[in-house]
Amino acid sequence: MTVSELHRPIDTGEPARPPLLPAQPRRMGPVTRALVLRTIAVIAFAQAVGVVFVAIGGRWRAAGLSLAFPGGGFLYSAAPVAFVLTWAALTVALVLWWGMSVHWGIPLLWVLSAVGAALWADGPRLGYDSGTTWGWAIPVVYLLALAGAGTLVYTFESRFRAKRAKVDELNAYLATATLPEPARPLREPDDMDAELLRWAYELSLQPVDAFRGFEWGEQFHGGTVVRYQLNYLGWALAPYAVNYVPNAPGQIELALRNLVHKQTDLRVWRYWRTLNLIGNLDANPDPLVRDNIMFSGFTGDQINLYEAATGSTIFDEPGSLTFVWEDGRTFAYDHHSWMEAVRRNFDESRLGFFPCEPGWAFAACNTIGAQALLGHDRLHGTELWSELEPRWRRTLELEYLMPDGNYANIRSTHTGLSWDTGETPGGEYFTTGSHGFADVAPDLALRGRMLQLRGTPEKMAGLAAMVRDGELSLELPEEWERNRARKTAVSSWTKLIAGARMVGQGELAEAAQRACDRQCATGDTWPERPLRVGVANLALHLLVRWSTPMDNATLNLRGYVPPVGPVLRDAPWPQVMVTVARSLDGDSLELTLRPGPEPSTAAVSLRFDSLRPGVAYEVHDRDTGADVASLVADAEGAASLDLVVAARRALRLAPVAAVPGDGGGAR
Amino acid sequence: MHARLGLRRAVAGSVSLVISVCLVVFGGHVGAHVVQNVLVPGLGLHEQSWWLAVAVFVAATASIVAWVQWGVDWVPVAIVVGSSVASGVLAEAGHEPAARWVASPAAHEFPLVVVVVTGIVWLRNAARRLPLVRTVLERRRRRHPEPLDALGAVDRSRTAAVLALAGDVERATVLATDPRIAARARRVGLIARARRGPDPFVRDHAAPRAALALAGVLDGDAIDRFREDASRAVAGVPASEPTWVRPLDATLAAVALTRIGETAAGDRWATVWHTNLALRNGHRPAGWWTPLGIRIATAPLWEHAAASALARAHGWHHPERPDADWQAIRRRLLGAAARGSAAVDDERAIAAGRLWLAFADDEQAARILSRPTVQHDPLAVALDRLAAHLADPRDHTDRKDLVA
């Protein structure tokens, strides 16, 4: 029994109630407080040294003023340009601190500005005599230092108090409000679904070392990071596998497997060596051994979902996930050792969450890392997650939770500081991870969902009123993608569809889906994209689109369950594409086939198994009701069928009656 | 052979040293300038004109490249001798020679050659990996819809020979008989050795002749000349260009000669392969200069891998350490596989590494090397096809005889 299961907000018969927010929230958790105090101590020490230097006078005074406020000594030395340049450099260092883990950038510049100011004390001046000093700079520098510190404290404190002031109201809401059940329709894929699936397959089924159709750019943070494109595609295809084609795993299993294999391509993970070198001063290129949860956690989750959706244990084999550095060094992992590396990183982290980029621990990535451990436990009976869970929850609730139920997006593991990185509104969120805590902390998921959806049912109801005959006559404004490559409305539609489903507005979600397709369709095929949006956001759209009735959180908790009923074992790609293969009654098979990217005018051979041995099956057209073929399962429960797939074919394979003998294959 | 080459090297070294010492001791200022010029071509002329000195140095460097590339050995000799004589004749009296400069026993042009050639090869390889250069090269490659057009004559011959070994004799024939190959051989023969005549392949040119022989388009007379050339050659196989033996060309020639019944050629080549061209610090040389038996530069990874795998397939490996080459190159091959097939050298290395998989029981390497798609460079594609041919158990029962 895990902590999450103890807290599971179901099974009571009453409307589920989430845990309330702490009535007397603390400003920061114990580890964060220790880190912040350490940072304050270092700054205070620098200030004390600065005061001593200022008191000594001469060139020491210039150095001391730069310690009091970076570049302050230059102001004292009548070098305002150097002062401005110092702050320009500090701004760059700040960006690099976040972007490239250059933790030493600001301290280095701070110290250099002190050394530089001391060395320049008697040097030439621009427009002034050598050795000129501005005495007024001393109070100004200290005022600037005080103003800076005061602004930081005021910003933090006012934000904290504003959030704390909402606690009572929010707790009252949490104690009384109810949310409608989410809509989880069983969808029949339409033409756009088929186009999108074809695109995803072509992207995934190209040779493992080929990345045609992916968006390449910088690989550290931005919207062109290929590892995330691979993650999102894997996350999107996993629910398709369980919701649409559980009884035809062949094509989608290979696509999902290839997406994982592509993660081990050097071009995808090479960025880590640079980050590790800069941020940890460690030249080890191994992408799993230290930090980097945005890779290890995300891809670990992707591997779990692959295994949970397909039942394949190929990545459980030793060395099946081997990274090769450019000099030939190998770092061999498998599903188990991968997860053990994630767990080890959690264990070794003082904060409880471990960093993505060195020094920066994100709540989102650590939640996905937690999902990964949970998924592995479910699939393999390990206790990687259950042992870690109490500590993980403590970190989440003590170190990252804000008074109003939001969680901080990011925290520096060196300084304890946290700020709005621009990735999420306000640098915070009510739920996070790709499953919104639904699997790793269902109680917190409910609380977060309730807080997140305050007022949403009313807004969605307003939109639902606009739906006429299943159509939503609306176009959403286009917004810039994160990589600034293009504007798109798809992301807004994705949020709308997800929001509508979350508040049970299934009809609105379907109408929004169609409206999105209408507004954003390009008519292009791979390597271009069928919707006007980048690869990452398109994959996220697919994740929402295909996550019904089962989503990845449920899949992660469920693990692999073999399909019931007939299974279409082989369907030749790229001649034919299976868009539906599922058995709703355990006996028959609903099958929808479409031409693949290289369709054949000749009949293609389809091989079925898991049929009832010796039983005759009829194949009907589900659209017209016409008989298409009949076949008899052999003694092994297998049969094959030759079929021309020149256009969409919606079929139903159902047993007719048992026949004597051991069957004779296809007709 | 070892003793003979050793004697030659000793004589050449001694003569160089004696002449240098004599020039310095007895030649005075003139001799010092001559020695300076022998050490660094052009240096002896610096007092007359720095421009002239630099021009001679550049010309000497270019001539060394031409020598290493095409065997045109008389050009660097002429430049060094000519400029040395000129530096002696034009030397001004009035200052003391820097006699200590000649104290080093290595003070002759060969170390310089090794340094220059190795440096050029290293710089070229390093430059190809620079982000901007790599982008330009990739774009240029993309502009050629048929990469075969961009393939040089030597690589074309190598590709033909490898394809023939892989069983694609038809395509090998087309490639091996490309008139550009004969034109190059004619040009090299004329410039390097003043050879004229209807048959450009009368001497040397190991790769083209191997390709023609393996494709089965060498006539009886040409086969006889091939055999005769091999029997006279110090390496047991014809040189690639006059005086230069290159590992892959020589191995392909040995395979071809073995196939036409000249098994002694293979045995003699095997001796050279694991003595004169033996592994040193994990590398084999890019070339071997037969007059003095001098190794030069380092063989590119792909050539090392391809030549050693073919040698291994024919039992020409070191009897006690049959997989020494694999152990030496394995990690670098995996690195090439990690970098992928964007760069030609890496693509060839990947394909050549796959040849080795027929002999090395190495599951991890097999998985890593099998991952990149080899599809751009024709020689890499040919090596890949040969690797598939070697790996196909339906075709072979005894790996030693895979390509025989």
Interface residues (C-beta under 8 A of the other chain):
Chain A: P207 V208 D209 A210 H261 D265 L266 R267 G319 T322 V324 W325 E326 D327 G328 R329 T330 A332
Chain B: R330 R331 R332 L333 L334 G335 A336 A337 A338 R339 G340 S341 E363 Q364 R367 I368 R371 P372 T373
